[in-house]
Amino acid sequence: MTLRIYTKTGDDGTTGLFGGERVLKSAPLLEAYGGVDELNANLGLAYASGLSPRNASLVERLQEDLMVVGSDLATPLSVKRSPIPRLAESEVLRLESWIDELEATLEPLQNFVLPGGALAAAQLHVCRTVCRRVERRVVELQVHESRLGVVLRYLNRLSDLLFVMTRVENQHCGLLERPWAPRHPLSDKG
């Protein structure tokens, strides 16, 4: 089966969920899974910017996971025999194990750090912030769809993992993280 790029079915401002239901393209659900797509595209940009081997392999797996997350969000529970996989709690635990593995290679944080460093690390910071936005959109949906608990936990851990990955990337490139040193706004004479 060949997928067509255009179907013309969305010309009226609606899109189809898996199972056939049509919803407005401005619906909160579409904000959530559109954000997942945006996050996945940003991970692709991070990958293309030349990640360290470990981070590159993690991004490959995370992109596969995000396809599942987006498909899960786009598939109502009323679709009983769906070929679309659902996110499992084991995926959240896998993220936690990766966080622990990577953190063991880093110096403990003593303060907040400013986003940046190597290009790939900076791109991973963008991914982290997009992930947090997607998480906020899913929190909005959670009020109406309690099935999203695993997705919420996954996104929360993913943003943590992405932060740790930025630190690993900067370490791999031999760059020191820039600590944030808060100043009183009136004390800056610059």
C-alpha positions in Angstrom: 0.0 0.0 0.0 1.3 3.4 -0.9 0.6 6.4 1.3 -0.5 9.5 -0.5 1.0 12.8 0.7 -2.3 14.7 0.1 -5.8 13.4 0.7 -7.8 16.7 0.6 -9.8 15.5 3.6 -8.3 18.1 5.8 -9.2 21.0 3.6 -12.1 21.8 5.9 -9.9 22.2 9.0 -10.4 18.7 10.4 -8.3 15.7 10.6 -9.0 12.0 11.1 -8.1 10.1 14.2 -7.2 6.4 13.9 -10.6 4.7 13.8 -12.3 7.3 11.6 -13.4 10.1 14.0 -12.8 13.6 12.6 -11.7 16.5 14.9 -10.8 20.1 14.4 -7.1 20.6 13.7 -7.1 23.1 16.5 -8.3 20.5 19.1 -6.1 20.1 22.2 -5.4 16.5 21.3 -3.8 17.7 18.0 -1.8 20.3 19.9 -0.4 17.4 22.0 0.4 14.9 19.2 1.5 17.7 16.9 4.0 18.7 19.6 5.2 15.1 19.7 5.9 15.3 16.0 7.7 18.6 16.5 9.8 17.0 19.3 10.6 14.1 17.0 11.7 16.5 14.2 13.9 18.4 16.7 15.5 15.1 17.8 16.2 14.5 14.1 18.0 17.8 13.9 20.0 17.0 17.0 20.9 13.7 15.4 22.0 15.4 12.2 24.1 17.9 14.1 26.6 15.2 15.1 25.8 13.6 18.4 28.2 11.4 20.4 27.7 7.7 19.6 25.8 7.0 22.9 23.4 9.9 22.5 22.9 9.1 18.8 21.8 5.6 19.6 19.5 6.9 22.3 18.0 9.4 19.9 17.3 6.7 17.4 15.3 4.8 20.0 13.6 7.9 21.3 12.4 8.8 17.8 10.8 5.3 17.5 9.2 5.8 20.9 7.8 9.1 19.9 6.1 7.6 16.9 4.3 5.3 19.3 3.4 8.2 21.6 1.9 10.2 18.7 0.0 7.2 17.4 -1.2 6.4 20.9 -2.5 9.9 21.4 -4.2 9.8 18.0 -6.0 6.5 18.7 -9.0 6.7 20.9 -9.5 3.9 23.5 -12.8 3.2 21.7 -10.7 1.6 18.9 -10.6 -1.9 20.3 -8.4 -3.9 17.9 -5.9 -1.3 17.0 -2.7 -2.3 15.3 -1.3 0.8 17.0 0.9 0.0 20.0 0.2 1.7 23.3 3.0 3.1 25.5 3.8 0.8 28.4 5.1 1.6 31.9 8.2 -0.4 31.0 9.2 2.4 28.6 9.2 4.9 31.5 11.4 2.5 33.5 13.8 2.2 30.5 14.2 6.0 30.5 15.0 6.0 34.2 17.7 3.3 33.7 19.2 5.4 30.9 19.2 8.5 33.1 20.9 6.6 35.9 23.5 5.1 33.4 24.3 8.5 32.0 24.4 10.4 35.3 26.9 7.9 36.6 29.4 9.3 34.0 28.9 12.9 35.0 30.0 15.2 37.9 27.1 15.9 40.2 25.4 19.2 39.5 26.2 22.0 42.0 23.9 24.6 40.4 21.7 25.4 37.5 23.3 25.5 34.1 22.6 27.7 31.1 21.5 26.0 27.9 24.1 25.8 25.3 27.6 24.3 24.8 28.2 22.2 21.7 25.7 22.6 18.8 24.2 19.1 19.4 23.9 19.8 23.2 22.1 23.1 22.4 19.8 21.3 20.1 19.1 18.7 22.8 18.2 21.6 25.1 15.6 22.8 22.5 14.3 19.2 22.5 14.0 19.3 26.3 11.9 22.5 26.2 9.7 21.2 23.4 9.2 18.1 25.5 8.1 20.1 28.5 5.6 22.0 26.3 4.2 18.7 25.0 3.9 17.5 28.6 1.9 20.6 29.5 -0.5 19.9 26.6 -1.0 16.3 27.7 -1.7 17.5 31.3 -4.5 19.6 29.8 -5.8 16.4 28.1 -5.4 14.3 31.2 -8.4 16.2 32.7 -10.6 14.5 30.1 -8.7 11.3 29.3 -7.3 9.4 32.3 -5.6 6.9 29.9 -2.7 9.4 29.4 -1.0 8.7 32.7 1.8 6.6 31.1 2.3 9.2 28.4 2.6 11.9 31.0 5.2 9.9 33.0 7.1 9.1 29.8 7.3 12.7 28.8 8.3 13.8 32.3 11.2 11.3 32.3 12.1 12.1 28.7 12.7 15.7 29.5 14.9 14.7 32.4 16.8 12.3 30.1 17.2 15.0 27.4 18.8 17.3 30.1 21.2 14.6 31.1 22.0 13.9 27.4 22.9 17.6 27.0 25.5 17.3 29.8 26.9 14.1 28.3 27.2 15.8 24.9 29.1 18.7 26.3 31.3 16.4 28.3 32.0 14.4 25.1 33.0 17.6 23.3 35.2 18.7 26.2 33.1 21.7 27.0 32.3 23.0 30.4 28.7 23.8 31.2 28.1 27.5 32.0 26.7 27.8 35.5 23.9 30.2 36.1 24.9 32.8 38.7 21.8 34.8 39.6 22.3 38.5 40.0 20.1 41.1 41.4 18.8 43.0 38.3 19.7 46.4 39.7 23.3 45.4 40.5 24.3 45.1 36.9 25.9 48.3 35.8 26.8 46.9 32.3 
